[in-house]
Amino acid sequence: MTSVSLRPSGFDELGLRRALSDRLLPFLVAAMAFLAALALAGWVGAASLAREWQAGSGSSLTVQVPRPGDPAQRDSGPKDAPPKDAPPRDASEGDSDKASGSAAGGTRIERTLSLLAGTPGIDTARRLSDAQLTDLLRPWLGAGAGRLDLPLPAVVAVRLSDPATDLDALARRLSAEVPGVLVESHGTWVGRLTALARSLQACAGLALLLVVGVAAAVVAVATRSGLSARRAAIEIVHGLGATDGYIAGRFAARATLLATIGGAAGALLALPVLVALAGLAAPFAGGSVPAEQGVIAFLAALPTPIWASLVALPAGAAAIGFVTAQGTVRRWLRRMP
Amino acid sequence: MVRFEGVGLRYRAIGRAGRSPEVLHDISFTLPDGVFRWLLGPSGAGKTSLLRLMYLAVAPSRGHLTVLGTDVSAAPRRALPRLRRRIGVVFQDFRLLPHLSAFDNVALPLRISGRPEGQVRADVTEMLRWVGLAKRIEAYPSQLSGGEQQRVAIARAVIARPSLLVADEPTGNLDDAQAERLMQLLHEMSRLGTTVVVATHNDRLVARHPAPALLLEHGRLTGHH
């Protein structure tokens, strides 16, 4: 017959309230939980950055068209300098989305846009306006870049619908039709950045595993210390017929409580740090810095996976405390008859 | 029923090379249910070791030991806690838990067995009243005299109505009147079916309560009469 223990909830027959102190263990677990929160945030952040970069820049490229206003022709003209009588660029050309010029009869930019529009796997091809070009050049040429009358190429921002599009073939086709065109894929850089983000993610995962391991070791050491301190009491209770499960359960209950407190404290301490980091990382991950300054606005800016991680930390700490204490005590008790 | 068949006991040597010497040699005897036995012998004869074997604090190094019908030598470790709950022990040094009150010390065997708290409260209160500690229920061991501590230890040993009661010098800290009451309790338990084994040096007590005895000398059973 299985009997249910109805002993009073506060009954501490092994004296664990003193043997497993409510100070040192929660403090150490809180420190581990704090580090775990940072590692989790790093893992989530790196994953988010990798995803964002891959989805955003990974499927885009730019096409530079020198002498965009020249008539399109199959023969390659002089590439180094535009003819002096080149017509001034028409500002209205700037926003011509997927302009379909009159095929071979149009200007070089029209021809380029037309070719791009007719290429499978391309979602959009948009010529950057003069203002956008000036913005791009401002870091190198200053605010007056637009007044220098430089022979700037037209720049077409292309977004691919199919990342597997053969860019070399596209570049060859464009060069053949519009000589001097430069096709620059962002894929290489995005690949490198993504690899970097994935490495950071792996490092964060490794750090998290280490923190879990150290937390388990801390609980194990505290439990062994408690076992040594309460050896006499354990022998008495064991002699009175307590099972290994009964004794391990008493230790595990205490360790779980202390680890949960530590985990919750660590998560709470990590919250402001994570909010600050999330604010800094938001622009890189496609998010935005909260417009309103306030605690609620900043808390709301914290990504959902990080919130979930913070909530999971006390539960994780509790699980580590329970499993480690159970294992440590049961192994220790095996030396007894 | 308790049966020793060629039992030897050797404690495990800790931090020393080689085997430690055997403290009990070739012990063989049988105690039927409900008997009372003295365990007699000079200091160092092995009385405490023999009692430790009986209450399953150590396992025999050789031979066969059967306690309350269970072959301890062959039983799996997980079967022993239930067996221990049927054994009451009065230790020479009491072994009370210092952080628990007299009530909680006596209640411990019942709570470990998972008895309902209402029954625990009634049984423990009655038992402490019987041993004359009704007014010391909430006292901690450090607040009790040696005799009071011994009575708490006795109450804890008998509270679960054990089938085997093992006592090591149970009257060492009791006055004559208390010792007589304890002996009456032990005989009463024996009459109700509990096997009782009492180790003592107190010749006057043995003389006042004549009963068969196990005689030990130098780790050997030299008589059982």
Interface residues (C-beta under 8 A of the other chain):
Chain A: S3 V4 S5 L6 R7 P8 F11 D12 E13 G15 R18 A232 A233 I236 V237 H238 G239 L240 G241 A242 T243 D244 Y246 P337
Chain B: Y55 L56 A57 V58 A59 R77 R78 L80 P81 R82 L83 R84 R85 V89 R95 L97 H99 L100 D104 L108 P109 R111 I112 S113 G114 R115 P116 E117
